[in-house]
Amino acid sequence: MEELGPNRYVDPLIGTELNLSDHVARYQNSRECNTRIYREMEATSYHWPWLSSHRAWVEAQQWGFGDRAFHTMWYLILSHLGQHSSVIRCLEIGVYKGQVISLWSLISRHVEVQLQISALSPFSGVTGVTRENRLLRAIRKRIDRRFRHEIEAGSLYQNGDYFADCEKIFSEFDLDFGKVEILRGFSTDSNILSSLDERQFDLIYIDGDHTEEIATHDVKVFAPKVAKGGVLVMDDASLFLEMDISYRGRPGSSKASELLPAMGFQNILNVGHNRVFQKQ
């Protein structure tokens, strides 16, 4: 990977400078293009040792979900936003163990853009059923319709101290977790929503509860908080798109993402099960 400056690199796969605008300009929402973009970004992530090592650690420690291609996607998005703003205001909804917010911080350090990161999450499991209670989990799934829907939506996580997990991954990569604004709770909490009432962000990542009800709520409430020219990324939202990738997302998030064009957003890129929208 040839380095041209703090925000500019040559993509070894296509032989040109790597930036979001070039990807968007040649993007089409087709099976061939969606598949190619995913494969390119997956391969490109290996060419930055610092980027690749972060994902490798996450995979080895089972510290998060998602795909390696997303590391390149976040690099492209933050580099692009950094060219248009001196400070990028970022919000993640649904943090889990901190893979994404730590990656944002790591990218900020390497491409020399300043971030203000806000993290909205309960920072704990939302179900009393642990991995060990398989029988109880199976029984509850059979008799509890709401629990069954949440399991199918991928919205339940085992109990744990995810705040401590976030501290650990930040420490592992010598990043300052203390600079992250912590919004402890759910995206439906009235106190949190009140505190964000007048706020706007340049980047919002919706990765919370994936049921259709809550995913729709998150889109309706948080999409208006994206500043003009800003980016909203919707996780697990590509279920209805064509691509040669085994996992494309879940029904709730995918349906909720379809509300965004009518709210003034353009779908500028799809990377696996992450859909990238820009506020027009």
C-alpha positions, -999 to +999 in steps of 0.1 A: +000+000+000+016+032-011+011+061+014+004+095-002-004+114+030-025+112+062-058+106+044-047+092+010-035+058-001-033+039-033-056+009-035-034-020-047-065-038-062-075-010-086-042+009-088-057+043-079-061+064-048-085+049-024-114+072-014-151+070-008-161+093-037-145+069-063-163+039-049-196+059-049-191+071-084-188+036-098-214+020-075-245+003-087-270-016-066-266-049-085-255-084-076-222-080-094-213-047-079-224-055-044-203-087-044-173-070-060-173-041-035-175-065-006-146-087-019-124-056-027-129-041+007-123-074+025-090-079+006-079-042+009-081-043+047-051-066+049-028-039+033-028-017+064-010-036+092-027-014+119-062-020+104-057-057+098-043-063+133-074-047+149-097-070+130-075-100+137-076-093+174-114-090+174-117-123+156-092-141+178-108-128+210-144-132+197-148-095+206-175-087+180-194-095+149-194-081+114-170-087+086-134-077+078-146-057+048-163-032+072-129-021+085-121-007+050-156+008+048-151+027+080-117+039+069-132+053+037-162+069+054-141+087+081-114+098+057-141+113+035-159+131+063-125+143+076-120+161+043-151+182+049-151+188+086-124+196+112-143+175+138-164+145+130-193+139+154-200+102+156-227+081+173-230+044+175-263+028+187-256-006+201-219-009+211-215-044+224-178-049+232-165-018+215-152-031+182-165-002+161-159+027+184-123+015+191-118+011+153-131+047+148-106+059+173-078+039+157-086+053+123-087+088+137-052+084+149-038+071+117-055+094+092-053+124+115-089+134+118-105+145+150-136+126+163-162+132+189-175+097+196-208+091+214-217+055+224-254+047+232-257+012+247-268-006+279-233-020+281-247-052+295-266-083+283-303-078+278-314-114+286-311-134+318-304-165+298-268-173+294-251-196+269-249-224+295-287-224+301-294-240+267-324-260+279-341-230+295-333-210+264-349-236+242-380-238+264-384-200+266-380-197+228-408-222+223-433-206+247-424-169+246-432-153+213-414-120+220-383-139+231-384-160+199-387-128+178-357-112+196-337-144+191-345-145+154-337-107+151-303-113+168-311-087+195-302-107+226-268-111+241-256-130+271-250-112+304-217-094+308-199-062+316-195-048+281-183-015+295-152-032+309-149-050+275-148-016+258-121-004+282-101-036+274-101-032+236-093+005+239-064-003+262-052-031+239-047-006+211-035+023+233-066+043+227-083+067+252-118+053+261-122+083+285-128+105+255-159+086+245-192+101+255-211+073+273-249+072+269-258+042+290-292+029+282-315+020+253-322+040+222-358+043+234-349+058+269-366+091+273-338+107+293-312+098+266-335+111+238-340+143+257-302+148+261-298+144+224-328+165+214-308+193+198-278+173+187-266+166+152-240+141+140-219+136+109-219+098+113-245+076+129-242+038+130-275+020+139-266-014+153-290-018+182-321-039+186-328-055+152-365-062+157-386-043+131-403-022+158-371-009+174-351-006+142-379+015+127-379+036+158-342+041+156-344+052+119-373+076+126-357+092+157-320+093+148-319+097+110-331+134+114-300+140+136-276+134+107-263+166+094-265+175+057-238+156+039-234+132+068-236+095+067-259+069+083-248+032+082-275+006+089-263-028+102-279-061+091-299-043+065-291-059+031-314-089+033-335-079+003-305-069-019-288-092-044-252-102-037-232-134-036-226-133+002-240-159+026-252-135+053-270-103+042-289-092+074-322-095+092-358-086+082-363-059+109-333-038+101-337-044+063-373-032+063-364-002+085-336+009+062-361+012+034-376+043+051-344+063+046-348+075+010-381+092+018-363+109+047-338+126+024-311+099+023-294+084-007-281+048-006-245+055-018-229+021-011-237-013+003-210-034+019-222-068+028-250-065+054-241-028+060-259-002+040-244+032+037-267+063+033-258+099+029-280+129+039-288+150+009 
